[in-house]
Amino acid sequence: MLQVCLNGPRLQEHCPSLPVTPAELAEAARAAVAAGAQDVHLHPKRPDGTDTLAPDVVAGAVEAVRAAVPGIPVGVTTGAWSEPDARRRAALVRSWTVTPDHASVNWHEDGADLVAGALCDKGVAIEAGIFSGTDAPSRFRTSPFAGRVLRVLAEVMDADPRSAPAMAERLLRELGPGLPAPVLLHGQDGGAWPVLRMAMERGLATRIGLEDVLHTPDGAPAPDNAALVRAAAHGRSPVP
């Protein structure tokens, strides 16, 4: 499975083509799915480009993207940067009037179980975000929600293309065998393409998009999400 991550916590000042508004997210999703994406992950944003879990913003983004790519699962973030207080994050999730198909919960963040419980109460599937270099693997294994997730996002935070694959190996070992859900493995920035290649070689789900990387495998600036998805779907990878 190839997921497109449309925007992430980035700002348009750093990436002019970053989709922010519901209309921009819808068009980006449409083009990415046409290029080969099978699932959509997005960050609902305020007009200033910062992330939010506010119900009206989540509803606008999710409804617009669903209309553009009917039948494709649509997910959102619940990252702590959008609302630092975990109880407030959980309350915002419970206030959603339009629910996504799934939402990511970062297990190294305090209150992950509170947010996961709110998602379960709303009938939203959980993507368990497990960041490398954190205590997320052990927190996740002991969580009462470990057996109730849609997938495990193995998220490699090392942006160095030379060392990111080794970090990915270490993270997969820390997660251990017998996980209760499939693994989606991905990297970021300089590590994105080597880790994506590794995921594909191992038959794991993966993702690509402007949240993770701003350049194509040949190092050129990516014009949009569709270009990144097209490169990933065609099996292109950087020179080792």
ABEGO torsion letter per residue (X at the ends): XBBBBAAEABBAAABAABBABAAAAAAAAAAAAAAGBABBBBBBBBAAGBBBABAAAAAAAAAAAAAABBGBBBBBBABAAABABAAAAAAAAAABABBBABBBBBAABBGAAAAAAAAAAAGBBBBBBBBBGBAAAAAAAABAAAAABABBBBBBABABAAAAAAAAAAAAAAAEBGBABBBBBBBBEAAAAAAAAAAAAAGBBBBBEAAABABBAAGBBBABAAAAAAAAAAGBBBBX
